[in-house]
Amino acid sequence: MNPDKKMAINIGGIEFESPLFIASGVWPMDSAEWPDGAMNGVGGFCTKGLTLRSKRGNPGIRVWETPCGLMNSIGLQNPGIKAFLKQEYKQLKKAGKPVIFNLSFETEKELLLLLGYIMDAAGNVPVELNVSCPNVSKGGLSWAQDVNALERVVSLARRNWKGLLWVKLSPNVSSFTETALAAEKSGADAVVVANTWLGTAIDVSRLEPVFDNIHAGLSGPAVFPLALRLVWETYSAVKIPVIASGGVCTWQNAASMIAAGASAVQVGSALFFDLLAPAKLYEGLSSLLEKRNIGSVADLTGIAHERRRETNKEDLRHG
Ligand SMILES: Cc1cc2nc3c(=O)[nH]c(=O)nc-3n(C[C@H](O)[C@H](O)[C@H](O)COP(=O)(O)O)c2cc1C
């Protein structure tokens, strides 16, 4: 599959051949499970959540299907940064796509150590900070739930990281726009909008919560309209690129996210039923540009805002 120049995007001075990225935590790390053509249309690859030390993940049920969605409470199971860099990273690199390191950390010191290991083994690669993870100094409140802590930790990352810095925001906050502005002010190159939405499930056969942690993250088509609203609002609030994440399954979903203001789109839960989803979305988006005579994905970004402003002007003219 030859990359189409119209589909290339630029985020923080780095060019990616497609606006479609694989979201963190959903891709099988063993390349033997990848179907032929799995990398077609993929602009880059977010790793699963990486932590300083290995994590066994949460006990009990980890994934639960809901109507039109998926709840998960994986608990960041991963081998730890050093083992990842030694083994899985080497496999991922063979796919020939940019790898974005998704990082989870409970203290500022952990973040600095993570960045140090990555710098030594991989150089200034793109990183994505998962600020939905708990900040131990705030008694386990997530970094995103305290704007001051968020600003401090993003500024710290910025001072210590020359590569691309994405901040993946949490929708589980009282003012989402405030957190997006805080990330921008602290030096993020882009904001990812957004991680999973906290929900609860009761197993009625046991009349007990499904998950040991009671709450878990909801993703998939159920959250698409919610994430689309956040993308729309964030695009109006910040100047840095917005990367959409939430329920994107079809090229129409991806086009909606981009028209609402996304410069790029992450695909997550859709991969559970189709590992070739990015390739299909790529084809659909590319033919949309062709059919509507739109020069590039960058020209599609935010187009729905312009159209709405033009309609409003027309309405005013016609009284
Ligand atoms: C099983 C599973 C594991 C996930 N693990 C991570 C993770 O480790 N780090 C992270 O930032 N997001 C993680 N996510 C969130 C996804 O990357 C994505 O942002 C979210 O699911 C919304 O997109 P979707 O509706 O397309 O899945 C995970 C999601 C799922 C379903």
The ligand as a Gaussian input file, in Angstrom:
#p B3LYP/6-31G(d) Opt

LIG

0 1
 C       -8.136000      -3.231000      27.178000
 C       -7.732000      -1.786000      27.167000
 C       -6.490000      -1.410000      27.682000
 C       -6.098000      -0.075000      27.694000
 N       -4.879000       0.268000      28.203000
 C       -4.468000       1.568000      28.178000
 C       -3.189000       1.937000      28.686000
 O       -2.406000       1.102000      29.139000
 N       -2.841000       3.263000      28.650000
 C       -3.685000       4.227000      28.140000
 O       -3.323000       5.401000      28.101000
 N       -4.893000       3.884000      27.626000
 C       -5.316000       2.592000      27.649000
 N       -6.535000       2.254000      27.134000
 C       -7.395000       3.304000      26.557000
 C       -7.329000       3.276000      25.015000
 O       -6.029000       3.505000      24.568000
 C       -8.300000       4.315000      24.411000
 O       -7.864000       5.614000      24.745000
 C       -9.723000       4.135000      24.907000
 O      -10.068000       2.765000      24.931000
 C      -10.763000       4.888000      24.052000
 O      -10.685000       4.529000      22.708000
 P      -11.575000       3.345000      22.019000
 O      -13.016000       3.646000      22.350000
 O      -11.242000       3.489000      20.558000
 O      -11.114000       2.067000      22.621000
 C       -6.962000       0.926000      27.137000
 C       -8.195000       0.540000      26.611000
 C       -8.588000      -0.783000      26.613000
 C       -9.935000      -1.155000      26.025000

